[in-house]
Amino acid sequence: MNLFQVIEARRSVRKYLPEQVPEEVIRKALSAALLAPNSSNLQPWEIYWVRDTRKKTALITAAFDQSAAATAAELLVFVARTDTWKRNRALILEELERRGNIPQQQLDYYTKFVPLFYSHGWIDLTGWLKRIVFSLVGLFRPVPRGPFTTKEVKGVLSKTVALACQNFMLAITAQGYSSLPMEGFDECRVKKVLNLGSESSVVMMIAVGRENPEGIYGPRLRLDPKFFLFEV
Ligand SMILES: Cc1cc2nc3c(=O)[nH]c(=O)nc-3n(C[C@H](O)[C@H](O)[C@H](O)COP(=O)(O)O)c2cc1C
């Protein structure tokens, strides 16, 4: 399948046949997920491939026993981290140094710009201060309008992690299997199963398996593009 055929073929499948998915299929899709474009290349994702039966059962319960979760051969949880940017930034700088000749602009970006937007201080206090300063400067020239608060940082990170989810699902489709992205779950319980703290937010849970034809609830439904596409 070419890319357009894969995009057409991907559907949300909510029931799966009792068939295993070869490990290689998941590993390939995971590699594709990690190639997603991501904000400042800080790679704030974590992907949990939940293989432990007890954990999987707890996840199904946390996902309100949705049939997709209950019948899926594999369950994966895509997480955004607000705290790993420091480690990842250090690793990126190390790697750039190893490659030699880091452009000053790139160095400044990681040492000045990134901390400015990714650190937000106790109860977002510095974040709110930054918002005030940027709003004032913004009266006179274009300025970044965030992220300033933890919530805004989480929003930025969710964009990135969602792109990894899409890469993952398309890679699953390209290999002849099906998936379902889920946000219908109790995040507190999912985090408990995975032992995650407040620095993590669960972006999506993804079910993977061999499509049961009953798992597609109808023909694809999309509204008229006139509502969404604009040439200005
Ligand atoms: C972020 C996100 C969360 C979703 N959560 C659920 C879910 O919890 N349960 C479910 O049955 N479908 C879920 N879906 C699937 C959508 O309902 C589905 O993508 C949409 O109806 C379009 O159908 P299609 O994917 O077959 O084109 C979710 C999709 C996205 C992108």
PDBQT file of the ligand as one rigid body, heavy atoms in Angstrom, charges set to zero:
ROOT
HETATM    1  C1  LIG A 301      -7.956  11.128  20.503  1.00  0.00    +0.000 C 
HETATM    2  C2  LIG A 301      -8.965  10.116  20.101  1.00  0.00    +0.000 A 
HETATM    3  C3  LIG A 301      -9.647   9.410  21.078  1.00  0.00    +0.000 A 
HETATM    4  C4  LIG A 301     -10.583   8.439  20.742  1.00  0.00    +0.000 A 
HETATM    5  N1  LIG A 301     -11.181   7.708  21.738  1.00  0.00    +0.000 NA
HETATM    6  C5  LIG A 301     -12.006   6.713  21.408  1.00  0.00    +0.000 A 
HETATM    7  C6  LIG A 301     -12.532   5.871  22.412  1.00  0.00    +0.000 A 
HETATM    8  O1  LIG A 301     -12.243   6.002  23.600  1.00  0.00    +0.000 OA
HETATM    9  N2  LIG A 301     -13.385   4.891  22.051  1.00  0.00    +0.000 N 
HETATM   10  C7  LIG A 301     -13.735   4.687  20.748  1.00  0.00    +0.000 A 
HETATM   11  O2  LIG A 301     -14.516   3.754  20.492  1.00  0.00    +0.000 OA
HETATM   12  N3  LIG A 301     -13.222   5.445  19.755  1.00  0.00    +0.000 NA
HETATM   13  C8  LIG A 301     -12.365   6.435  20.051  1.00  0.00    +0.000 A 
HETATM   14  N4  LIG A 301     -11.782   7.201  19.061  1.00  0.00    +0.000 N 
HETATM   15  C9  LIG A 301     -12.036   6.864  17.664  1.00  0.00    +0.000 C 
HETATM   16  C10 LIG A 301     -12.931   7.870  16.952  1.00  0.00    +0.000 C 
HETATM   17  O3  LIG A 301     -14.249   7.732  17.411  1.00  0.00    +0.000 OA
HETATM   18  C11 LIG A 301     -12.803   7.640  15.441  1.00  0.00    +0.000 C 
HETATM   19  O4  LIG A 301     -11.495   7.953  15.040  1.00  0.00    +0.000 OA
HETATM   20  C12 LIG A 301     -13.794   8.485  14.630  1.00  0.00    +0.000 C 
HETATM   21  O5  LIG A 301     -15.114   8.093  14.910  1.00  0.00    +0.000 OA
HETATM   22  C13 LIG A 301     -13.548   8.383  13.133  1.00  0.00    +0.000 C 
HETATM   23  O6  LIG A 301     -13.586   7.039  12.683  1.00  0.00    +0.000 OA
HETATM   24  P1  LIG A 301     -12.359   6.405  11.846  1.00  0.00    +0.000 P 
HETATM   25  O7  LIG A 301     -11.163   6.424  12.756  1.00  0.00    +0.000 OA
HETATM   26  O8  LIG A 301     -12.799   4.980  11.521  1.00  0.00    +0.000 OA
HETATM   27  O9  LIG A 301     -12.143   7.210  10.616  1.00  0.00    +0.000 OA
HETATM   28  C14 LIG A 301     -10.864   8.178  19.376  1.00  0.00    +0.000 A 
HETATM   29  C15 LIG A 301     -10.167   8.888  18.390  1.00  0.00    +0.000 A 
HETATM   30  C16 LIG A 301      -9.222   9.831  18.749  1.00  0.00    +0.000 A 
HETATM   31  C17 LIG A 301      -8.453  10.546  17.670  1.00  0.00    +0.000 C 
ENDROOT
TORSDOF 0
